[in-house]
Amino acid sequence: VDATYLSPHVNMAARMEAASRQFGVAVLMTEKFVELMSPEAQCCCRKLDVVTVKGSEVSMPIYTYDTYQNQIFPQLQAPKFSDLDLDKVLIQQAEDYDTYMWE
């Protein structure tokens, strides 16, 4: 096996493993990995951030797999006395965050 083929993949796996401790999650995955998962498994994945790893100039989304499936999360609600549609606001905020040029 050619080491030049394996090296970038091993390097990325090592960076994801180290970053999992920084994000405080058990599993950290790249978007490319999540795309290979079944639709059922993808439903349990949560996007954490968009990062640029050392040695790369390309930003990429990173995900975690919510392994504790019996967790209860608080229900988000739009502010009182507001006509905001919460789903649209959250989607727009996520898109704005993803496309923001961080300095």
N, C-alpha and C positions, 0 to 999 in steps of 0.2 A: 504494500500500500504506500502510495506517495505521501510523504509527510506534508508537502505543501498543500495537499487537499484537506488533510485533517486539521492542520494547525489553526486556521481561522475558526473552525467550528469548536475545537477544544478551547480556544481562547474565549469565544463568546460564552460557552457553557461556564467557564470559570468566572467570568465577569457577572453572569446572571446569578451564580451561586453566592458570590460575595455581596452583590446588591440585595439579595433576599434578606440578608441580615440587616442591612441599612433600612429597608422598608418594613422589617418586622413581620415578614410572611414566611410560610413554610415552603412555598413554591413560587417561582418567578419564571415567566415565559415570555418569549418574543412573540410578536404578532404573527410571524411566519409559522411558528409552532402551533399557535391557537387555530390558525386557518386549517391545519391538518387534522384537527380534532373533529369528532362527530358533532352534529348540531346539539345533541343532548348535553355533551360535555361542555361545549362552548357557552351554553346557558349558565353554567356555574362559574364562568370566568369573569373577572372584574378588571377593567382597565385601571391601572394605578397612575401612570404618568407617561410622558413622552421624554425620552432621554437620548443623549448622544454618548456612546461608550467610548472609552479611551482607545485610540487607534482607528476611529471611524469618524467621518465627517457627516454621516447621515443620521438624522434623528429617527427614532423608532419607538412605537408604543410598547409598553411592557404591561403584562397582565399577571394576575394571580388566580389561583383556583381556590374558591371558597370551599375548603374541605369540611368545615363544620356545617353541614346542611340543615341542622335543626336550629340555627341561630334565629333570633327574632330581632329584626331591625326596626327602628322607629319609622312610623309612616310620615313622610314629608308632606307638608301642606303649604299652599300658597298663603301669603300674609292675609290676615283678616282685613275685610273691607277692600279687597283688591280684586280686579277683574283679570288678573294674570292667569294664564294657563300654565300650571307648574311643569308639565312635561315639556312644553315648548321652551320655557325659560331654561330648564336644566340642559336640554339638548343644545340650545344656543350658547350657553355658558361653556359647555364642554368643547364645542367647536371653536369658540373664541380662544379658549385656553390652548387648544391644540395648535392653532394657527398663529398665536402670538409670537413675535420675534423676541426671545429672551436675550438680554444683553449680559 
